[in-house]
Amino acid sequence: MDSIASLFPLKCPTLTSGSLIIRPFSLNDLMAFTACRADQNIARYQRWTDYHYQDALSLFNSTHYHDFAKAG
């Protein structure tokens, strides 16, 4: 099944410096993203209390990627 992101690929550059890389969010990021959001030390400052891979996948697929990098 294609994700929404594959239907509307981001057309933005990858920016790099000596210690930082800024690039579009991808499906390959979801395991690390899920782990970060599931960390109790992070989650206690957010509105979620229990976060799973399916939550991350739903968020990823519901994001309107075709609107990213548009001015305004």
C-alpha positions as CSV (number, residue, x, y, z in Angstrom):
1,M,0.0,0.0,0.0
2,D,1.3,3.4,-0.9
3,S,1.5,6.0,1.8
4,I,0.3,9.5,1.3
5,A,3.9,10.7,1.3
6,S,4.7,8.6,-1.7
7,L,1.9,10.1,-3.6
8,F,3.0,13.7,-2.8
9,P,6.8,13.5,-2.4
10,L,8.5,16.5,-0.8
11,K,10.5,18.6,-3.1
12,C,12.8,20.2,-0.6
13,P,16.5,20.1,-0.3
14,T,18.5,18.3,2.3
15,L,20.5,20.8,4.4
16,T,23.7,19.8,6.1
17,S,26.2,21.3,8.4
18,G,29.0,19.9,10.5
19,S,26.6,18.6,13.1
20,L,23.1,18.8,11.6
21,I,21.1,17.3,8.8
22,I,17.7,18.7,7.9
23,R,15.7,16.5,5.5
24,P,12.1,15.4,4.8
25,F,10.5,13.0,7.3
26,S,10.3,9.5,5.8
27,L,8.8,6.1,6.6
28,N,12.4,5.0,7.6
29,D,12.2,7.5,10.5
30,L,9.1,6.0,12.1
31,M,10.7,3.5,14.4
32,A,13.0,6.2,16.0
33,F,10.1,8.6,16.1
34,T,7.9,6.1,17.9
35,A,10.7,5.4,20.4
36,C,11.1,9.1,21.1
37,R,7.4,9.7,21.6
38,A,7.1,6.5,23.7
39,D,9.9,7.7,26.1
40,Q,8.2,8.6,29.4
41,N,10.6,11.5,30.0
42,I,9.5,13.1,26.8
43,A,5.8,12.1,26.8
44,R,5.1,13.6,30.2
45,Y,5.4,17.1,28.7
46,Q,3.2,16.2,25.8
47,R,-0.5,15.4,25.4
48,W,0.0,11.7,24.7
49,T,0.7,9.0,27.3
50,D,1.1,5.8,25.2
51,Y,2.5,5.9,21.7
52,H,2.9,3.0,19.3
53,Y,4.2,2.5,15.8
54,Q,0.6,2.4,14.4
55,D,0.1,5.9,15.9
56,A,3.3,7.2,14.1
57,L,2.2,5.6,10.8
58,S,-1.3,7.1,11.1
59,L,0.3,10.6,11.8
60,F,2.7,10.1,8.8
61,N,-0.1,9.1,6.4
62,S,-2.5,11.9,7.5
63,T,0.1,14.7,7.1
64,H,-0.6,16.8,4.0
65,Y,2.9,16.6,2.4
66,H,1.8,18.5,-0.7
67,D,1.4,21.6,1.5
68,F,4.9,21.4,2.9
69,A,7.4,24.0,1.6
70,K,4.7,26.3,0.4
71,A,5.0,29.9,1.3
72,G,2.2,31.4,3.4
